[in-house]
Amino acid sequence: MTHKILSALSYLSILFLPVLFPLVVWIAAAGQRDVTTHAARAFWTQLLPTLMAFGIFFFVAVYGLTIGPNAGMGWLTLLFIGAFGLASLVLWFYNIVMGIRVLLD
């Protein structure tokens, strides 16, 4: 039963302690294959939006430093930010659904 709770909390930690909680569970439950599988999946699905945010920040920072014929890049920036927002929302829902699904199995 505690395996299910730890696995579900790894996913549901997106609500209270994203990225850090699944990482701690992943490291602490090294001998329990089912828990580490769920914790690793939760860790990566929670880390991906963070990495995308840094990528977009880097893109916008580099774009802001350039001067010249890049006036059309504003639409590309908005496209990246929109794609990031959509991907983050999808991964957020994925983590919630997986947490509930693990508890119900």
C-alpha positions in Angstrom: 0.0 0.0 0.0 2.8 2.5 0.8 4.3 1.8 -2.6 1.1 3.0 -4.2 1.0 6.1 -2.0 4.6 7.0 -2.7 4.1 6.5 -6.4 0.9 8.6 -6.5 2.5 11.3 -4.4 5.4 11.5 -6.8 2.9 12.5 -9.5 0.7 14.6 -7.3 3.7 16.5 -6.0 3.2 18.8 -9.0 0.7 20.5 -6.7 2.9 21.0 -3.7 6.6 20.3 -4.4 7.3 19.7 -8.0 10.6 18.2 -9.2 12.1 17.9 -5.8 9.7 15.4 -4.2 9.9 12.8 -7.1 13.7 13.2 -7.1 13.9 12.4 -3.3 11.5 9.5 -3.7 13.5 8.2 -6.7 16.8 8.3 -4.7 15.3 7.0 -1.4 13.4 4.1 -2.9 16.3 2.7 -4.9 15.4 -0.9 -4.2 11.7 -0.7 -5.1 11.4 -1.0 -8.8 7.8 0.1 -9.2 8.2 3.2 -7.0 11.4 4.2 -8.8 9.7 3.8 -12.2 6.9 6.1 -11.2 9.1 8.6 -9.4 11.5 8.8 -12.4 8.6 9.4 -14.8 7.1 12.0 -12.5 10.5 13.7 -12.1 11.0 14.0 -15.9 7.5 15.1 -16.6 7.8 17.8 -14.0 11.3 18.9 -15.0 10.5 19.2 -18.7 8.4 22.4 -18.3 11.2 23.9 -16.2 13.8 23.2 -18.9 11.5 24.5 -21.6 11.1 27.8 -19.6 14.8 28.2 -19.4 15.1 27.6 -23.1 12.5 30.2 -23.9 14.1 32.6 -21.5 17.4 32.1 -23.2 15.8 32.5 -26.7 14.1 35.7 -25.6 17.3 37.0 -24.0 19.4 36.3 -27.1 16.6 37.8 -29.3 16.5 40.9 -27.2 20.3 41.4 -27.6 20.2 41.3 -31.3 19.6 44.4 -33.4 18.6 44.4 -37.0 16.3 42.6 -39.3 14.8 40.4 -36.6 11.5 42.4 -36.3 9.5 39.3 -37.4 10.8 37.2 -34.6 8.2 38.5 -32.2 5.7 36.1 -33.6 8.1 33.2 -33.2 8.6 34.2 -29.5 4.8 34.2 -29.0 4.6 30.8 -30.7 7.3 29.4 -28.4 5.6 30.8 -25.3 2.2 29.4 -26.4 3.7 26.0 -27.1 5.4 26.1 -23.8 2.2 27.0 -22.0 0.3 24.2 -23.8 2.9 21.6 -23.1 3.1 22.6 -19.4 -0.7 22.4 -19.1 -0.7 18.9 -20.7 2.1 17.7 -18.5 0.3 19.1 -15.4 -2.9 17.2 -16.2 -0.9 14.1 -17.1 0.7 14.2 -13.6 -2.7 14.6 -11.9 -4.3 11.8 -13.9 -1.4 9.4 -13.3 -1.4 10.1 -9.6 -5.1 9.3 -9.4 -4.7 6.3 -11.7 -1.9 4.8 -9.6 -4.0 5.2 -6.4 -7.0 3.5 -8.1 -5.0 0.5 -9.4 
